[in-house]
Amino acid sequence: MKVSRNELTASLKKAFEGLGFSVGDYQDAAAMVIWSQMHGFNGLKQLQHALPYLNNCLCLHAELIRNGHYQALLNGQDSSILLSGSQTVRLACALARQYGSGFVQLDNCRNRRFIIQRLVSAAQSGCALAAYWEQGSTGFKVTIQPYDKQPEYAQYSLPKETVNQSLMIFSGTDLAMVEQQFSKQVSLHSDPQINSSEAMLDSYNNSLEQGIEIDETLWHELDNLVARVLVESTESSRAGAGD
């Protein structure tokens, strides 16, 4: 089935609220999923895989472990980037504004591909950013220039598989500075497979014009989460009816 961006956004916001996300969190989480889906990164499939976990976990933000000079370390507490992504990117940009560059490492975090939308959003305030994470035998790198709307997304083959659940965010005033930081921390020895910005834009425009394809099973799962919010709202209204 197909739905419009507005329909899906409204459903996702309520569904994340049903999962226990607070106002700012469910708005950001919905934006991350929508962006990922519309730009060709299968955001809805990612969400469908993540829902069983999200349905049974605590809504925890990342814990600040260390913050010194231009670097910071966060513990994601085995939660989702949908909860800690905004916090992580904001901290990286704050360090860049204060020190000229910033580096934030977020450990113990799930669903890291959703971070791309947060990078795009932060770039609109003039911050250059790069993100890097590893999954299995693949390394993923995302970079974006200040004020750009489309990032560059690259995948690299790794010499061995990893179970690392970390995410690195590099920030600065220009991308050359960020790339310099990146090369000091990460060594990549294979040629990348790159998703072009043109392909992302084409996917976005097609989703906008044709609607967004969503699996009916997932749509019903979202409806069930939305119902939690509606039931709570009704019960709350009844409780206050005699006040």
Buried (B, 14 or more C-beta within 10 A) or exposed (E): EEBEBEBBBBBBBBBBBBBBBEEEBBBBBBBBBBBBBBBBBEBBBBBBEBBEEBEEBEBBBBBEEEBEEBBBBBBBBBBBBBBBBBBBBBBBBBBBBEBEBBBBBBBBBBBBBBBBBBBBBBBEEEBBBBBBBBBEEBBBBBBBBBEBEBBBBBBBEBEEEBEEBBBBBBBBBBBEBBBEBBEEEBEBEEEBEEBEBEBBBEBBEEBEEEBBEBEEEBBEBBEEBBEBBEEEEEEEEEEEEEE
